Amino acid sequence: MSEPMLETMNDDALLRVSGLRVEYATANGPVPAVAGVDLTLAKGEFLGVVGESGCGKSTMLFGIAQLLNPPASVTAGEVWFKGENLVAMTAKSLNTLRWRDFSVVMQSAMNALNPVHSIGRQFKDAIKAHAKWSDTQVRARSAEVLELVGIDPVHLKSYPHQLSGGMRQRAMIAMALLFTPDLIVMDEPTSALDVVAQRSLMAQIKELQKQLGFAVIFVTHDMSLVSHFSDRLMVMYAGQVVELGRTRSVFDAPAHPYSKGLLDAFPSIRGEKKRLTGIPGAPPNLAKPPSGCRFHPRCPVAMDRCKADVPELYTVGAAQARCLLHEPAPVSVEVES
Ligand SMILES: Nc1ncnc2c1ncn2[C@@H]1O[C@H](COP(=O)(O)OP(=O)(O)OP(=O)(O)O)[C@@H](O)[C@H]1O
């Protein structure tokens, strides 16, 4: 039996991003690091976002969560979340949504957690900003979320430096779960960990997501990490979405030559052994992206017209790909004489 297509579950949409553009203001003019992203995320969906370093993944995530700091700012587009456009909201209104309705887990918990406060104190501060709970309620919920991520609640008394890297990341995820939000955005939450700790944290995130039903946007540069966990995969290149589709179909039949290159650059976790090739060259300077298709200078199947013609996101089966190979043929209209 075929699975329901998340792309069509618009009534269940939790988040709608349209035309999102984020620019860094520099002395040489604006650098568009996110150049018009559209995305609809269903309730409870797990979306992986992949792409090489510098493709704009984190900037997009921060643009969605409204956590950008100067010189970066959203210069166009809308981010609709639970009926409100986050881009147009005041900082005060955004603060009432953060933690309660959506939370963010950063790459390094060491930077996100306050080193001079115990874990329990930081959980308490996050709770008190949103709810008038008694100290007993705060302690009970804090212990509960720590247990959810497999940490003994005795560590509510611990300071961040007393926990291992994996435990700190888990503590951050526990904090993100305090109010069981509808959406958790995660920016490479496992990248500072060794491979074994990465896989086990990933499995735990997936288990919690199934149990509690929140949606996840998970940014990583590691294709293999998201292969078993995400429902859909967004591949970014040079500030644009170049492919968006069901994870399995992107892995089985990548529609964009860049997605294929990324897949060929990572070892498969379980699949057959293959020669790793990688993608020659490096992502472009976003201040001056290549003409036509931004990937054409590195593309093994580039055609002459890729240097000039700008591809759109074309429908390819159940996925979308920004590649002229998938441009629909022009419809010929016969005119009766
Ligand atoms: N302060 C800045 N000024 C100008 N441009 C910047 C600045 N910070 C980032 N950029 C631009 O934004 C682009 C996207 O950066 P971003 O960190 O979002 O990429 P990423 O895909 O998340 O990379 P990584 O995987 O390394 O985290 C960079 O390639 C760079 O050109």
PDBQT file of the ligand as one rigid body, heavy atoms in Angstrom, charges set to zero:
ROOT
HETATM    1  N1  LIG A 401      28.397  37.501   8.983  1.00  0.00    +0.000 N 
HETATM    2  C1  LIG A 401      28.254  37.170   7.708  1.00  0.00    +0.000 A 
HETATM    3  N2  LIG A 401      28.460  38.077   6.723  1.00  0.00    +0.000 NA
HETATM    4  C2  LIG A 401      28.299  37.765   5.423  1.00  0.00    +0.000 A 
HETATM    5  N3  LIG A 401      27.895  36.560   4.999  1.00  0.00    +0.000 NA
HETATM    6  C3  LIG A 401      27.701  35.611   5.920  1.00  0.00    +0.000 A 
HETATM    7  C4  LIG A 401      27.864  35.859   7.315  1.00  0.00    +0.000 A 
HETATM    8  N4  LIG A 401      27.571  34.711   7.971  1.00  0.00    +0.000 NA
HETATM    9  C5  LIG A 401      27.247  33.813   7.025  1.00  0.00    +0.000 A 
HETATM   10  N5  LIG A 401      27.313  34.342   5.800  1.00  0.00    +0.000 N 
HETATM   11  C6  LIG A 401      26.986  33.710   4.505  1.00  0.00    +0.000 C 
HETATM   12  O1  LIG A 401      25.894  32.854   4.721  1.00  0.00    +0.000 OA
HETATM   13  C7  LIG A 401      26.136  31.625   4.067  1.00  0.00    +0.000 C 
HETATM   14  C8  LIG A 401      25.350  30.555   4.737  1.00  0.00    +0.000 C 
HETATM   15  O2  LIG A 401      25.854  30.294   6.032  1.00  0.00    +0.000 OA
HETATM   16  P1  LIG A 401      25.188  29.187   6.972  1.00  0.00    +0.000 P 
HETATM   17  O3  LIG A 401      25.961  29.152   8.252  1.00  0.00    +0.000 OA
HETATM   18  O4  LIG A 401      23.729  29.428   7.064  1.00  0.00    +0.000 OA
HETATM   19  O5  LIG A 401      25.429  27.862   6.135  1.00  0.00    +0.000 OA
HETATM   20  P2  LIG A 401      25.260  26.357   6.612  1.00  0.00    +0.000 P 
HETATM   21  O6  LIG A 401      24.781  25.626   5.414  1.00  0.00    +0.000 OA
HETATM   22  O7  LIG A 401      24.424  26.277   7.842  1.00  0.00    +0.000 OA
HETATM   23  O8  LIG A 401      26.741  25.957   6.948  1.00  0.00    +0.000 OA
HETATM   24  P3  LIG A 401      27.308  24.969   8.096  1.00  0.00    +0.000 P 
HETATM   25  O9  LIG A 401      26.917  23.573   7.680  1.00  0.00    +0.000 OA
HETATM   26  O10 LIG A 401      28.783  25.183   8.037  1.00  0.00    +0.000 OA
HETATM   27  O11 LIG A 401      26.697  25.402   9.399  1.00  0.00    +0.000 OA
HETATM   28  C9  LIG A 401      27.644  31.460   4.059  1.00  0.00    +0.000 C 
HETATM   29  O12 LIG A 401      28.078  30.782   2.934  1.00  0.00    +0.000 OA
HETATM   30  C10 LIG A 401      28.131  32.897   3.971  1.00  0.00    +0.000 C 
HETATM   31  O13 LIG A 401      28.293  33.256   2.610  1.00  0.00    +0.000 OA
ENDROOT
TORSDOF 0
